[in-house]
Amino acid sequence: MKANADEYWIPPTDSKSRPSDREDPDGSNWLSVSVGSETEVVIAFVGQSGPACIGNCTFVVDAPAVAEVVTTNVTANNVAFKVKGKAAGECSVEVKCNGKTLGWVHVWCAVATTINLEVASIVTPNSRAAAYVVADLESYINAIYADLFISVSITDKGPITVVPPAAGYLTSTRHYLALDTLVQAAATTAFTAPYRLLYYVNTGAFSGNYGIVPGGVGTGKAGFAFFDHDIQGSYNTMAHELGHSLNLSHPLHDSDGDEFPVRHRAGLAGGNVMPLDPWNLMGYKGTLPQRGPSRRDLRYRQWKKCRRV
């Protein structure tokens, strides 16, 4: 994480106090670090060279059992330090200068984990094998979930031919659930991973730039993508549907507010959560060409909510 120069840190001579709630939108940053690893923070005080306090920074961790500051590098314009994760939990690092608080960086620490996935294409009289590359799909998903210290290991089951439960290209949730069951039964080798990603690409007409987890959020059922003409966009859709399987909701549909608290929603004081956030992995807005490179972010509460097994 790099915390660039912004209103929160400048001028460095301004003293601050820690809010009672780490999630108050006061401009402070969250970073994630896995247990046993290190993450570097760089605070750039652009245009603020010279103040004696920048060259005399100290760092105080309020929960030293969770994380510690292990290395520091302070210059006239920058404060850089590495945070090492020690145990799962949360803490805050207070950046101080001559006894005055410059600001806070909040830390979420978790144990790194690997999740096994399987991917396949559903082949029927109305659908064809998709043009994905399993190594690229795995790399793409791992880059998105890196801040959560979740990596995926994907086994490619290849194209699987089934007799569909109804005629024509299927478009209902119950049909997708039936297809999932049929695919598992027809596979040459059994599906054994807890999560599945399935391509179901129409051969007769365009089937839409979207996907679905027909079993619903948190069910662990298969995630579907219905296109491959924009392959990176389809990888993003698969990462999005995996998010649903791992218990993540759309910003618009987080009814209990455990991922996107109501007080953080756009339109309220300090709020910045858009209902259709085009940059959040679980958002809905944005064109397909933008989706692959841009719809990738996950917020602190999503880090916490995401299933890790």
Disulfide bonds with the S-S distance in Angstrom:
none
